[in-house]
Amino acid sequence: MEKFDKLLKCLGYEFQDNNLITQALTHKSYKKSYSNERLEFLGDAVLNLIVGEYLYHKFPQSTEGELSKLRATLVNEKAFTKLANKIELGNYIFISGAEDRNSGRQKPSILSDAFEAIMGAIYIESGILKVKEIMLRLLDECYEDITIDLLFYDFKTALQELTQAIFATTPEYRLEGSYGPDHKKEFVVSIWVDNKNLGSGKGKSKKIAQQEAAKIALEKLQKEQG
């Protein structure tokens, strides 16, 4: 379909069934007899598998727990919104006039759902290998070099922004110790904000332990702040 030409070029994919792409781009607010919710459900499952396999091979030394946390940073609303913006997906979504006036095309929930739906539609038409090819290319384009530190970066940044807003201060990270043999050493880091211990994290490097501690502290503060 000509109106989707730029989007399809960004995806590097040409739909054979135009109904599939139309459904994938139709938000429930558009009041049609169909929407992208079922395709979104399918796309989510497919992307979980693809990203899980990608991380499994990219970080061969990481534990199951670490891999789960890494996947959670790439398979979520924020990450999918970033990929959706990369292909300017918001320009093509069918939404109601009211949703459009309410900046619906920029809403992370709508963008991420549409991205998952598009991947679900491609999976139905061409299988998982084609989705994998597209997804990994988009990840490479959006993340110059995917490292553990980069994937966990948002936890420390988000925590610092929150503590500055609440306490007008930044978090303090304290190395409490390490244990285990050199080839499998674990570090423990505690985190302090405004002279209050908000928990601790552990990991195979000091940076990973800091990020884990930041995640725990962030969740605790967010819960306290409602």
C-alpha positions in Angstrom: 0.0 0.0 0.0 1.5 3.3 -1.1 0.7 5.2 2.1 2.8 2.7 4.0 5.8 2.8 1.6 8.1 4.7 4.0 7.3 2.5 6.9 7.8 -0.7 4.9 11.1 0.7 3.7 12.2 1.3 7.3 11.2 -2.2 8.2 12.8 -3.7 5.2 9.7 -5.7 4.6 6.8 -5.9 2.1 3.5 -7.3 3.3 1.7 -9.7 0.9 -1.5 -9.3 2.9 -2.5 -5.6 3.2 -5.2 -6.6 5.7 -2.5 -7.7 8.1 -0.6 -4.4 8.2 -3.9 -2.5 8.5 -5.0 -4.6 11.4 -1.6 -4.3 13.1 -1.8 -0.5 12.9 -5.4 -0.2 14.1 -5.8 0.9 17.7 -9.0 -0.1 19.5 -10.1 3.5 19.8 -10.6 3.6 16.0 -13.9 1.7 16.5 -13.5 -0.9 13.8 -14.6 -4.5 14.0 -10.9 -5.4 14.5 -7.9 -4.0 16.3 -4.2 -4.8 16.8 -4.7 -6.4 20.3 -4.4 -10.0 19.2 -1.4 -9.3 17.0 0.1 -7.4 19.9 -0.3 -10.5 22.1 1.4 -12.7 19.5 4.2 -10.2 18.8 5.0 -9.9 22.5 5.6 -13.6 22.7 7.7 -13.7 19.6 9.9 -10.8 20.6 10.4 -12.3 24.1 11.9 -15.4 22.4 14.0 -13.5 19.9 15.5 -11.1 22.4 16.0 -14.0 24.9 18.0 -16.0 22.3 19.9 -12.8 21.3 21.0 -12.2 24.8 21.8 -15.8 25.5 24.4 -15.8 22.7 25.7 -12.2 23.3 26.3 -12.7 27.1 27.5 -16.3 27.4 28.8 -15.7 31.0 25.6 -14.2 32.4 23.4 -16.2 34.7 19.7 -17.0 34.1 18.8 -14.3 36.6 21.0 -11.7 34.8 19.6 -12.7 31.4 16.1 -12.3 32.7 16.8 -8.8 33.9 18.6 -7.9 30.7 15.6 -9.1 28.6 13.3 -7.0 30.8 15.2 -3.9 29.8 14.7 -4.6 26.0 11.2 -6.2 26.1 9.1 -3.5 27.6 7.0 -0.4 26.7 9.9 2.0 26.9 12.2 0.0 24.7 9.5 -0.8 22.1 8.6 2.8 22.0 12.2 3.7 21.2 12.1 1.2 18.3 8.7 2.4 17.1 10.0 6.0 17.0 13.0 4.8 15.0 10.6 3.8 12.2 8.2 6.7 12.8 5.4 4.3 13.5 3.2 7.0 15.1 2.6 8.5 11.7 0.8 5.4 10.5 -1.4 4.3 13.4 -5.2 4.4 13.0 -6.6 6.0 16.1 -9.8 7.9 17.0 -10.0 11.7 16.5 -10.2 12.2 20.3 -7.1 10.0 20.8 -5.3 11.9 18.1 -6.1 15.3 19.7 -4.9 13.8 23.0 -1.4 13.2 21.5 -2.2 9.5 21.0 0.5 9.1 18.4 3.2 9.9 20.9 1.8 7.7 23.7 4.3 5.0 24.7 1.5 2.5 25.3 0.0 2.9 21.8 3.4 3.0 20.1 4.8 -0.1 21.8 1.5 -2.0 21.3 1.6 -1.2 17.6 5.2 -2.2 17.3 4.5 -5.6 18.9 1.5 -6.0 16.6 3.6 -5.2 13.5 6.1 -7.9 14.5 3.2 -10.3 15.2 1.9 -9.7 11.7 5.2 -10.3 10.1 5.6 -13.5 12.1 2.2 -14.8 10.8 3.1 -14.0 7.2 6.8 -14.8 7.0 7.8 -16.7 10.2 10.2 -16.0 13.1 13.4 -15.8 11.1 12.1 -12.7 9.2 11.0 -11.0 12.5 14.4 -11.9 14.0 16.2 -10.3 11.1 14.2 -7.1 11.4 14.3 -6.9 15.2 18.1 -7.4 15.5 18.7 -4.8 12.8 16.6 -2.3 14.6 18.4 -3.1 17.9 21.7 -2.5 16.2 20.5 0.9 14.8 19.0 2.1 18.2 21.8 0.8 20.4 25.3 1.3 19.0 26.8 -1.2 21.3 24.6 -3.3 23.6 26.5 -3.9 26.8 25.3 -4.9 30.3 26.1 -1.5 31.6 24.2 0.2 28.8 21.1 -2.0 29.3 21.1 -1.3 33.1 22.0 2.4 32.7 18.4 3.7 33.1 18.1 2.4 36.6 20.9 4.6 37.9 19.8 7.6 35.9 16.2 7.3 36.9 17.1 6.9 40.6 19.4 10.0 40.5 16.7 12.1 38.9 14.2 10.9 41.5 16.5 11.5 44.5 17.4 15.0 43.3 13.7 15.8 43.0 12.8 14.5 46.4 15.9 15.0 48.6 18.0 17.4 46.5 20.8 14.9 46.7 22.3 12.0 44.7 22.7 8.4 45.8 25.8 7.1 47.4 27.0 3.6 46.5 29.1 1.7 49.0 31.0 -1.5 48.3 30.2 -3.9 51.1 32.4 -6.7 50.0 33.0 -9.5 47.5 33.0 -13.3 47.7 33.7 -16.3 45.6 36.7 -17.4 43.4 38.3 -14.8 41.0 36.7 -16.4 38.0 33.2 -16.2 39.6 33.4 -13.3 42.0 30.3 -11.6 43.3 30.3 -8.0 44.5 27.8 -6.6 47.0 27.0 -2.9 47.0 24.6 -1.0 49.3 22.9 2.2 48.4 22.3 5.2 50.6 20.2 8.3 50.0 19.9 11.1 52.5 21.7 8.9 55.1 19.2 6.1 54.7 20.0 2.6 53.5 17.6 1.7 50.6 18.9 -1.8 50.1 21.8 -3.6 48.3 22.5 -5.4 45.1 25.0 -8.0 43.9 26.6 -8.9 40.6 29.7 -10.2 38.9 31.1 -6.6 38.6 30.8 -3.6 40.8 28.8 -1.8 38.1 26.3 -4.5 37.8 25.9 -4.6 41.6 25.4 -0.9 41.6 22.7 -1.1 39.0 20.9 -3.9 40.9 21.0 -1.8 44.0 19.7 1.2 42.1 16.8 -0.8 40.7 15.8 -2.0 44.2 16.1 1.6 45.6 14.1 3.0 42.7 11.3 0.6 43.2 11.2 1.3 47.0 11.1 5.1 46.6 8.5 4.9 43.8 6.3 2.8 46.1 6.8 5.2 49.0 6.0 8.2 46.8 2.9 6.5 45.4 
